[in-house]
Amino acid sequence: MYTILGEALGGPERYRGQDIAQTHGGLGIDDVHFDRAGAHLAATLDELGVPGPLADHVIGIVVGLRGSVVTV
């Protein structure tokens, strides 16, 4: 299964899943939830030893999705 993040990072396959806003709509995700998930992602990237510039790039992609994910 290919993810939108995989595509955004230059993966070889195009994301063919449901629109991200449709997927997250109605789930009641607010800024607190979004920020908490982002913090977990950042901690995981750090724990895995992902270089800072690449981790920052990944986090930047995710931050750019806030408007489509946060619905409350």
N, C-alpha and C positions, 0 to 999 in steps of 0.2 A: 504494500500500500504506500503510495507516494503522498507526501505531505506538502502543504503550501510552503512551509518553512524550507523543506528540501529544495523545492523549485527556486525559492527566493535566494538560496545560497548557491545557486548555479548547478544543481543536480541535473542529471541527464534526462529525466522524465518530466513531462508537464503535469501539473496538478489538475485532476479531472473531477475532483469532489464537489460537493455542494458549496454554494456561495457562503463565505465565512459569516456574513451577517445573518443569513438564513439559518445557518447551523447553530449560531449562538443566541439568536432571537428567542425570547421567552424563557431563557434560563435564569434570568434575574442576576446576571453578573454586573457587579458595580465596581467602582474604582478600587475599593479595598481588596476585592477578590483578584482583580487584574494585577494590582501591585504585588500582592502576595505571591501569585503565580510567577510573576517576573522575578521576584527575589529568589524563589526556589530555582528558577532556571539559571540565574546568575551564579548562585551558590554551586549548582551542579556543574556548570561549565568550569568554575574555578577548581572544584574538587577533581575534575577530570584533567586538569592541567591545560585547558584550552588557552592559547596565548591571548593576552589582553586585547589586542586590536581585533582579533577574530570574535572574541566574546562580545566586545562592544558592538561589532557589526550585527551579530545575532540578536542581541538585546535591542538594537535600533530597529531591526525588522519587526520584532514583536511589538515594540512601542508604537510603531506605525499602524498596527492593527487595532489599537485601542478603540477607535471610533466604530469599528465593525463588531467588536466583541462586547463592549460595555453597553448594557441596555437599560440600566437603572440610573 
